[in-house]
Amino acid sequence: MPEQDGLLFEDDEPGTRPGAASSPEAGLAATLPLAERLRPRKLAEVVGQRHLLAPGRPLRVAFESGRLPSMILWGPPGVGKTTLARLLAGATGAHFIVLSAVLAGVKDIREAVEQAATVRRGGKATVVFVDEVHRFNKAQQDAFLPHVEAGLFSFIGATTENPSFEVNSALLSRATVHVLKALDEAELGDLLVRARAALAAPPLTAAAQQQLVAHADGDARRLLNAYENLVAANAGAAELGEAQLEATLGELLRRGDKGGDVFYDTISALHKSVRGSDPDAALYWLARLLDAGMDPRYAARRLVRMASEEVGLADPRALRLALDAAEVFERLGSPEGELALAQAAVYLAVAPKSNAVYQGWNAVRALVASDGSRPVPMHLRNAPTRLMKGLGHGAGYRYAHDEEGAYAAGERYLPEGLPAQHFYEPQPRGLEARIADRLAELRALDAAARKPR
């Protein structure tokens, strides 16, 4: 059995799930959750992820070759990230160390490094698996870098969040990202067949199975936990149907789509209602989301995004109000704090609209990505030392506050060779109408004073 201290787990036989041995421990297996009892012990038992596990596909090649590069497994909950990590380590015969990013710190990372070094002296490889790697901060993620580079261990991180945003670029560049998919209805149906056999449960009606699969929303763990509760609550039943399912899971069934298509469709409806300036629809869709069990903090984040994307500088107060609503919810929680979110949704819906900043930001991001890194013009460079001043840094810079109207008319601030262009074009609504007038005034001054640098 793996040793466990709450933070770090060691497993010299990662292909074997806990409780699988033919010992007194085997009797404990019956007390484990159904999802743990049915955790695959070999590749053939894995359900789903054929795009990674079919012959010739990346993880299948790793299994068969015994060579395990560092990787990030990105996917929704309950799709097999931890299971695949254990099986991969088992296929390569590696020592397996698990770190939970929720509980572990730099001290635990150091301990894992020391164990890997000890194991390597014995001629054995190590796999370090970090569950929920996105919860590690930058310093914690950076602690892995030198050891991954030195080949001390293979690193496998599991995350439900987009690694492009949640994993340090330095660590990300040293790992291959594999995207795991939610299980489809057929795959979840296969799991239910195994679950029924494991529990010696009565049959499930087709309608109840369809409802249970919909509730799982591609999450094997959610499916098995719900099914186990259903069977336990209806011992002695000849058949399990919709009535038993509703009686057992009731509220959970209605709140089962978090992260699924209906969830994202409802978020889309809220966003488009705000964009369309319909406060009644915005309130309705916000209420639907909260009633469906969505974390109100997620709603708050989306409202903040809408304030910048849909209202922007047409009404800068919208962003402050959305941030205030998020803070109020953090202080009050549900249900009191939900009123602040409703207030923000209404304000955003009725506020004047502009996506000028959003469009300008997207345009400049696209340009920077395609254009490369142009040097900073000499007159704009920092010159904190005599040497840098001697090299011409900052030479010719015009200090705007010393100029008429605190504006250095005709000055250029873009890189040399980059044609002048207007990324930000204010809309004739709200405050942006006044901003447009101000920009027109400044551009007229530039046109009159422009001189080549």
Backbone torsions as a table, in degrees:
resi	resn	phi	psi	omega
1	MET	NA	140.8	177.9
2	PRO	-63.6	141.8	172.8
3	GLU	-77.7	147.9	-174.7
4	GLN	-141.8	131.5	174.2
5	ASP	-119.9	13.5	179.8
6	GLY	93.9	-21.0	-179.3
7	LEU	-118.3	-43.3	-170.8
8	LEU	-128.9	133.7	-178.8
9	PHE	-120.2	141.2	174.2
10	GLU	-115.5	143.8	-178.6
11	ASP	-149.0	107.9	179.5
12	ASP	-81.2	-9.3	175.6
13	GLU	-129.1	72.9	-172.5
14	PRO	-65.9	-16.0	178.9
15	GLY	-79.7	-5.6	-177.6
16	THR	-106.5	124.3	-179.4
17	ARG	-78.6	155.3	179.3
18	PRO	-56.2	139.9	176.2
19	GLY	83.6	6.1	-175.6
20	ALA	-87.9	-11.9	-175.4
21	ALA	-73.6	154.7	178.3
22	SER	-89.5	77.5	-175.9
23	SER	-150.3	-178.9	174.5
24	PRO	-54.0	-26.3	178.7
25	GLU	-64.3	-26.7	-178.8
26	ALA	-61.6	-32.2	178.6
27	GLY	-67.0	-23.8	178.7
28	LEU	-75.3	-17.3	-176.7
29	ALA	-58.7	-34.4	-178.0
30	ALA	-65.4	-19.2	179.9
31	THR	-89.4	-9.0	179.6
32	LEU	-73.8	153.2	173.4
33	PRO	-56.8	149.6	-178.5
34	LEU	-56.1	-39.8	-179.3
35	ALA	-60.1	-35.3	179.2
36	GLU	-75.8	-38.1	178.8
37	ARG	-63.9	-33.3	-178.2
38	LEU	-93.7	7.4	178.0
39	ARG	-60.1	127.7	-177.4
40	PRO	-57.7	139.3	177.0
41	ARG	-104.9	-9.6	176.6
42	LYS	-148.9	164.0	-172.7
43	LEU	-58.3	-38.0	-176.5
44	ALA	-63.8	-19.9	-178.0
45	GLU	-88.8	-8.1	-177.9
46	VAL	-70.9	131.8	178.0
47	VAL	-101.6	128.7	177.9
48	GLY	87.2	-174.8	178.0
49	GLN	60.5	36.9	-179.4
50	ARG	-64.9	-25.5	179.4
51	HIS	-66.8	-16.0	177.4
52	LEU	-110.9	-22.0	-170.6
53	LEU	-112.9	-9.0	177.3
54	ALA	-66.7	158.2	179.4
55	PRO	-51.2	131.5	179.4
56	GLY	86.1	-7.8	-179.8
57	ARG	-85.4	161.8	-166.6
58	PRO	-55.0	-50.4	-176.3
59	LEU	-74.1	-29.7	175.2
60	ARG	-64.0	-41.4	177.9
61	VAL	-61.7	-41.0	178.8
62	ALA	-63.7	-41.1	177.0
63	PHE	-59.3	-47.2	-172.1
64	GLU	-77.6	-30.9	-177.4
65	SER	-85.4	-22.3	-176.3
66	GLY	76.9	5.1	178.1
67	ARG	-103.5	123.0	-172.3
68	LEU	-119.6	100.6	176.2
69	PRO	-75.8	163.1	174.7
70	SER	-67.2	145.3	-175.3
71	MET	-154.7	160.7	171.6
72	ILE	-115.7	126.1	175.6
73	LEU	-101.1	110.9	-175.0
74	TRP	-112.4	123.6	178.1
75	GLY	-177.3	169.3	-179.6
76	PRO	-67.9	169.4	179.8
77	PRO	-62.9	150.1	170.9
78	GLY	72.6	27.4	-179.7
79	VAL	-112.3	1.4	172.9
80	GLY	106.9	20.5	-177.8
81	LYS	-63.6	-49.2	-179.6
82	THR	-66.3	-41.9	179.4
83	THR	-59.7	-46.6	-179.7
84	LEU	-63.3	-38.3	178.4
85	ALA	-61.8	-43.7	179.0
86	ARG	-64.4	-43.4	-178.9
87	LEU	-66.7	-38.7	177.8
88	LEU	-62.4	-44.1	178.4
89	ALA	-63.6	-40.0	178.7
90	GLY	-64.8	-37.8	-179.4
91	ALA	-66.0	-29.3	-179.5
92	THR	-94.1	-2.2	-179.1
93	GLY	69.6	22.8	-174.8
94	ALA	-86.4	152.5	169.0
95	HIS	-67.6	136.4	-171.6
96	PHE	-117.2	123.2	178.6
97	ILE	-120.4	131.9	179.7
98	VAL	-113.1	130.1	172.5
99	LEU	-117.7	132.8	173.2
100	SER	-95.7	115.9	-178.0
101	ALA	-66.9	-16.6	177.8
102	VAL	-69.5	-34.2	-172.6
103	LEU	-113.1	-26.7	-171.9
104	ALA	-80.6	160.3	176.1
105	GLY	-134.8	-170.0	-178.8
106	VAL	-61.1	-35.5	178.3
107	LYS	-58.4	-42.9	-179.9
108	ASP	-68.5	-34.4	176.5
109	ILE	-64.2	-41.9	178.2
110	ARG	-61.2	-41.6	178.8
111	GLU	-62.3	-40.7	177.9
112	ALA	-63.1	-40.7	178.4
113	VAL	-62.3	-43.7	179.3
114	GLU	-62.9	-41.2	178.0
115	GLN	-63.6	-43.0	179.6
116	ALA	-61.7	-39.4	178.9
117	ALA	-65.2	-41.0	178.4
118	THR	-63.8	-44.0	-179.9
119	VAL	-63.8	-39.3	-179.2
120	ARG	-65.3	-34.8	177.2
121	ARG	-63.2	-24.1	175.9
122	GLY	-88.6	4.7	176.0
123	GLY	84.8	18.8	-177.8
124	LYS	-119.8	144.4	178.7
125	ALA	-82.0	164.6	179.8
126	THR	-131.7	141.8	169.9
127	VAL	-115.0	125.6	174.5
128	VAL	-104.7	117.4	-179.1
129	PHE	-106.3	125.1	179.0
130	VAL	-112.9	110.7	178.3
131	ASP	-81.2	138.1	-178.2
132	GLU	55.9	50.2	-175.3
133	VAL	-58.2	-25.3	-179.9
134	HIS	-64.0	-16.0	179.5
135	ARG	-82.3	-13.0	173.6
136	PHE	-73.4	141.4	175.6
137	ASN	-80.8	179.7	-175.3
138	LYS	-60.6	-44.0	-178.9
139	ALA	-62.8	-40.5	179.4
140	GLN	-66.8	-41.8	177.8
141	GLN	-66.1	-39.9	-179.9
142	ASP	-62.8	-26.9	-178.3
143	ALA	-62.3	-21.8	179.6
144	PHE	-81.4	-25.1	-166.5
145	LEU	-54.5	-54.3	-175.7
146	PRO	-61.9	-30.9	-177.0
147	HIS	-79.5	-33.6	173.4
148	VAL	-66.7	-43.0	179.4
149	GLU	-63.3	-37.8	-178.3
150	ALA	-79.0	-7.0	179.7
151	GLY	76.4	20.7	179.7
152	LEU	-64.7	-35.8	177.2
153	PHE	-153.8	161.1	170.1
154	SER	-87.3	136.3	-177.8
155	PHE	-105.0	128.3	172.8
156	ILE	-124.9	119.0	176.2
157	GLY	-110.0	139.3	176.5
158	ALA	-113.2	136.1	-179.2
159	THR	-150.1	146.1	172.4
160	THR	-95.4	-6.2	-177.0
161	GLU	-104.3	156.2	-179.7
162	ASN	-60.5	114.5	-177.1
163	PRO	-63.6	-22.3	177.9
164	SER	-59.8	-28.2	-178.2
165	PHE	-105.5	-24.7	-170.3
166	GLU	-109.1	-11.2	179.1
167	VAL	-115.1	133.9	-179.1
168	ASN	-54.1	140.1	-178.1
169	SER	-60.4	-34.6	-179.8
170	ALA	-64.5	-42.8	178.0
171	LEU	-71.7	-38.9	-179.1
172	LEU	-62.6	-35.5	-178.4
173	SER	-69.9	-16.4	-178.7
174	ARG	-101.3	7.1	-177.6
175	ALA	-134.8	150.0	174.2
176	THR	-91.4	131.8	179.5
177	VAL	-92.3	124.1	175.1
178	HIS	-113.9	126.5	-177.9
179	VAL	-94.4	119.1	176.8
180	LEU	-94.0	142.7	-175.3
181	LYS	-104.1	152.1	172.5
182	ALA	-61.5	146.4	-179.5
183	LEU	-70.9	142.7	179.2
184	ASP	-86.7	178.4	-174.3
185	GLU	-62.1	-40.0	-179.4
186	ALA	-64.8	-41.3	-179.4
187	GLU	-67.5	-39.3	175.9
188	LEU	-66.7	-34.6	175.7
189	GLY	-62.8	-40.3	176.2
190	ASP	-60.8	-40.2	178.5
191	LEU	-63.5	-38.6	179.1
192	LEU	-64.8	-35.0	176.3
193	VAL	-61.2	-46.1	178.7
194	ARG	-64.5	-39.7	-178.1
195	ALA	-65.5	-41.3	179.8
196	ARG	-62.7	-41.3	178.9
197	ALA	-64.8	-40.3	-178.2
198	ALA	-66.1	-33.3	-177.1
199	LEU	-98.8	-4.1	-174.1
200	ALA	50.2	48.1	-172.4
201	ALA	-89.5	158.2	174.8
202	PRO	-68.2	163.4	-178.3
203	PRO	-65.1	156.0	179.7
204	LEU	-109.4	128.9	179.0
205	THR	-64.6	156.7	-178.2
206	ALA	-60.5	-40.3	-179.2
207	ALA	-66.3	-40.8	179.3
208	ALA	-67.0	-38.9	178.5
209	GLN	-63.4	-42.7	179.5
210	GLN	-61.0	-41.0	-179.5
211	GLN	-68.7	-38.5	179.7
212	LEU	-67.3	-41.0	178.4
213	VAL	-65.1	-40.3	177.6
214	ALA	-63.5	-39.4	177.7
215	HIS	-62.0	-37.8	-178.0
216	ALA	-66.7	-32.8	176.5
217	ASP	53.4	45.5	175.5
218	GLY	83.6	0.7	-175.4
219	ASP	-102.2	109.9	-177.6
220	ALA	-62.9	-40.2	-178.5
221	ARG	-64.5	-42.3	178.9
222	ARG	-63.7	-41.7	179.4
223	LEU	-59.8	-50.6	-174.8
224	LEU	-68.9	-37.2	177.3
225	ASN	-64.6	-43.0	179.6
226	ALA	-65.5	-42.1	-179.6
227	TYR	-65.3	-41.5	179.3
228	GLU	-62.3	-41.9	177.1
229	ASN	-63.7	-39.9	179.5
230	LEU	-61.8	-47.0	-179.0
231	VAL	-65.4	-44.1	-178.4
232	ALA	-63.4	-35.1	-177.1
233	ALA	-80.3	-9.5	-176.1
234	ASN	-129.8	42.7	178.7
235	ALA	-59.4	133.8	178.9
236	GLY	89.7	-7.3	178.8
237	ALA	-69.5	143.1	178.7
238	ALA	-78.6	-25.3	-177.7
239	GLU	-153.8	148.2	178.4
240	LEU	-110.0	115.6	-177.6
241	GLY	-121.9	-166.4	-176.2
242	GLU	-64.0	-34.8	-178.9
243	ALA	-63.5	-46.4	178.3
244	GLN	-64.8	-37.8	-179.7
245	LEU	-64.5	-44.0	-180.0
246	GLU	-66.2	-40.3	-179.6
247	ALA	-66.6	-34.4	-176.8
248	THR	-82.7	-45.0	-172.4
249	LEU	-105.8	-25.9	175.6
250	GLY	30.7	-98.2	-174.4
251	GLU	-59.6	-35.3	-178.5
252	LEU	-64.1	-33.6	179.9
253	LEU	-63.3	-41.3	-179.5
254	ARG	-69.4	-26.8	-175.0
255	ARG	-103.9	29.6	-170.1
256	GLY	-96.3	5.4	-172.6
257	ASP	-104.1	11.0	-178.4
258	LYS	-56.3	121.6	-179.3
259	GLY	92.7	-7.8	-179.1
260	GLY	-93.8	-174.8	-175.9
261	ASP	-61.0	-42.2	-179.3
262	VAL	-62.1	-40.1	178.0
263	PHE	-58.2	-50.9	-177.4
264	TYR	-70.7	-30.8	174.7
265	ASP	-64.9	-38.5	-179.8
266	THR	-70.0	-39.9	173.7
267	ILE	-58.6	-43.7	179.3
268	SER	-61.0	-40.5	179.8
269	ALA	-64.3	-40.2	176.9
270	LEU	-62.5	-47.3	-177.9
271	HIS	-61.6	-43.5	-177.9
272	LYS	-72.5	-27.9	175.4
273	SER	-68.2	-40.0	175.6
274	VAL	-64.6	-46.9	179.3
275	ARG	-59.7	-36.6	-178.6
276	GLY	-84.0	5.0	176.4
277	SER	60.0	41.5	177.5
278	ASP	-114.4	95.2	-176.2
279	PRO	-65.8	-31.7	-179.4
280	ASP	-66.8	-45.1	178.1
281	ALA	-65.8	-38.1	178.8
282	ALA	-60.8	-43.7	177.4
283	LEU	-62.7	-42.3	-178.3
284	TYR	-60.6	-50.1	-175.8
285	TRP	-70.3	-31.9	174.8
286	LEU	-64.2	-43.3	178.3
287	ALA	-63.3	-39.9	178.1
288	ARG	-60.3	-43.4	-179.3
289	LEU	-63.9	-45.9	-179.0
290	LEU	-68.1	-36.8	178.2
291	ASP	-66.5	-28.4	179.8
292	ALA	-81.9	2.5	175.0
293	GLY	93.8	11.3	178.4
294	MET	-66.3	141.7	175.6
295	ASP	-62.2	119.3	-179.6
296	PRO	-57.6	-24.7	177.5
297	ARG	-64.5	-33.7	176.5
298	TYR	-66.7	-41.7	176.7
299	ALA	-59.9	-40.9	179.6
300	ALA	-62.1	-42.4	179.2
301	ARG	-63.5	-39.8	179.5
302	ARG	-66.5	-37.2	178.3
303	LEU	-65.7	-38.3	176.4
304	VAL	-62.9	-42.0	177.9
305	ARG	-61.6	-43.5	179.6
306	MET	-61.8	-36.5	-179.5
307	ALA	-60.0	-39.6	179.1
308	SER	-80.1	-39.9	-172.8
309	GLU	-79.1	-38.5	-171.5
310	GLU	-103.7	-27.8	-178.2
311	VAL	-106.2	-48.3	175.6
312	GLY	57.0	-137.7	-176.9
313	LEU	-84.1	1.1	171.7
314	ALA	-63.9	-29.9	173.7
315	ASP	-152.7	87.8	-177.7
316	PRO	-59.6	-19.9	178.9
317	ARG	-65.3	-22.4	-177.7
318	ALA	-61.6	-41.6	-179.7
319	LEU	-65.2	-43.6	179.0
320	ARG	-63.0	-40.2	-179.5
321	LEU	-66.9	-39.6	178.3
322	ALA	-64.6	-41.2	177.4
323	LEU	-65.4	-39.9	177.4
324	ASP	-62.5	-40.0	179.0
325	ALA	-62.3	-41.7	178.1
326	ALA	-62.5	-40.6	179.8
327	GLU	-68.0	-40.9	178.4
328	VAL	-60.1	-43.1	179.6
329	PHE	-63.2	-40.2	178.9
330	GLU	-59.4	-34.9	-177.3
331	ARG	-80.6	-38.2	-173.5
332	LEU	-98.9	-30.4	-175.0
333	GLY	70.9	-167.5	178.4
334	SER	-91.8	148.7	-0.9
335	PRO	-90.1	-11.4	-172.6
336	GLU	-59.1	-42.5	-176.2
337	GLY	-70.2	-16.6	-179.2
338	GLU	-66.8	-26.9	179.2
339	LEU	-63.3	-36.0	178.0
340	ALA	-65.1	-36.7	176.9
341	LEU	-65.8	-40.3	177.5
342	ALA	-63.1	-40.6	178.5
343	GLN	-60.9	-43.5	179.4
344	ALA	-64.5	-41.5	-179.5
345	ALA	-61.3	-42.4	179.2
346	VAL	-65.3	-45.0	-178.8
347	TYR	-61.3	-45.1	179.8
348	LEU	-61.9	-37.7	-178.3
349	ALA	-67.0	-38.9	-175.3
350	VAL	-91.1	-9.1	-179.1
351	ALA	-69.6	152.9	172.9
352	PRO	-61.0	147.9	-172.0
353	LYS	-108.8	142.5	170.7
354	SER	-157.6	130.9	173.1
355	ASN	-109.1	24.0	-175.4
356	ALA	-63.7	-43.2	178.4
357	VAL	-65.3	-43.1	179.3
358	TYR	-59.8	-46.4	179.7
359	GLN	-66.9	-41.3	179.2
360	GLY	-64.3	-40.3	179.0
361	TRP	-64.3	-43.8	178.2
362	ASN	-62.4	-40.0	-179.0
363	ALA	-65.5	-43.9	-178.0
364	VAL	-72.3	-33.8	175.5
365	ARG	-62.2	-42.4	179.0
366	ALA	-64.2	-40.5	179.4
367	LEU	-64.3	-47.7	-178.5
368	VAL	-62.1	-38.4	-179.3
369	ALA	-66.4	-32.7	-175.8
370	SER	-96.8	-20.7	-170.7
371	ASP	-91.6	-20.9	-176.9
372	GLY	88.9	-177.7	-175.6
373	SER	-98.4	100.0	176.3
374	ARG	-79.8	146.0	-179.5
375	PRO	-67.4	150.0	175.8
376	VAL	-70.5	130.4	178.2
377	PRO	-54.7	145.6	-174.8
378	MET	-57.6	-40.1	-175.3
379	HIS	-70.3	-13.6	179.2
380	LEU	-100.0	-4.8	-175.1
381	ARG	-75.8	151.0	176.8
382	ASN	-71.4	141.8	-178.8
383	ALA	-135.8	68.7	-176.9
384	PRO	-78.9	-14.1	-177.2
385	THR	-122.3	161.7	178.5
386	ARG	-62.9	-38.6	179.9
387	LEU	-60.0	-46.6	-177.5
388	MET	-66.7	-36.9	175.0
389	LYS	-63.9	-39.5	178.6
390	GLY	-63.8	-27.1	178.2
391	LEU	-83.3	-0.1	176.3
392	GLY	98.0	3.5	179.2
393	HIS	-64.7	128.9	178.3
394	GLY	80.5	-2.2	-177.0
395	ALA	-66.4	129.5	177.2
396	GLY	85.6	3.1	-179.9
397	TYR	-68.8	136.1	179.9
398	ARG	-102.9	119.2	-178.7
399	TYR	-79.3	110.1	-169.5
400	ALA	-57.1	-34.7	-176.5
401	HIS	-67.6	-18.1	178.2
402	ASP	-89.2	-2.2	-176.9
403	GLU	-101.8	162.3	-179.7
404	GLU	-59.9	129.3	-179.3
405	GLY	69.9	14.6	-177.4
406	ALA	53.8	39.5	-180.0
407	TYR	-140.6	122.7	178.9
408	ALA	-85.9	82.3	-175.2
409	ALA	-58.9	134.0	177.8
410	GLY	87.5	-9.9	179.9
411	GLU	-67.5	148.1	178.0
412	ARG	-112.4	138.6	-178.2
413	TYR	-121.7	-8.0	176.5
414	LEU	-83.7	162.3	179.7
415	PRO	-62.2	154.8	176.3
416	GLU	-60.0	138.1	176.7
417	GLY	86.5	-12.0	178.6
418	LEU	-90.1	116.8	-177.7
419	PRO	-58.0	142.7	176.6
420	ALA	-61.5	133.2	179.6
421	GLN	-151.2	156.5	-176.3
422	HIS	-107.1	100.3	176.6
423	PHE	-74.3	-38.7	-177.7
424	TYR	-100.8	117.1	178.0
425	GLU	-123.1	98.4	-175.7
426	PRO	-61.7	149.9	179.1
427	GLN	-91.3	155.2	-178.1
428	PRO	-82.1	50.0	-178.4
429	ARG	-138.5	143.2	176.1
430	GLY	56.9	-145.8	-179.3
431	LEU	-61.6	-27.5	-177.7
432	GLU	-64.9	-23.3	175.2
433	ALA	-62.9	-40.6	177.0
434	ARG	-72.0	-36.5	177.0
435	ILE	-62.2	-39.2	179.1
436	ALA	-61.8	-41.5	177.7
437	ASP	-62.6	-42.1	-179.6
438	ARG	-64.8	-43.3	178.7
439	LEU	-63.9	-39.6	178.5
440	ALA	-61.3	-39.8	178.4
441	GLU	-63.9	-45.9	-179.0
442	LEU	-65.9	-39.4	-179.6
443	ARG	-68.9	-31.6	175.8
444	ALA	-66.3	-39.7	176.3
445	LEU	-63.7	-40.1	177.8
446	ASP	-62.5	-45.0	-177.8
447	ALA	-61.1	-35.7	-179.1
448	ALA	-75.3	-30.5	-173.6
449	ALA	-108.1	-3.2	-172.2
450	ARG	-58.0	131.3	174.2
451	LYS	-140.0	144.1	-179.3
452	PRO	-67.1	141.3	177.1
453	ARG	-96.2	NA	NA
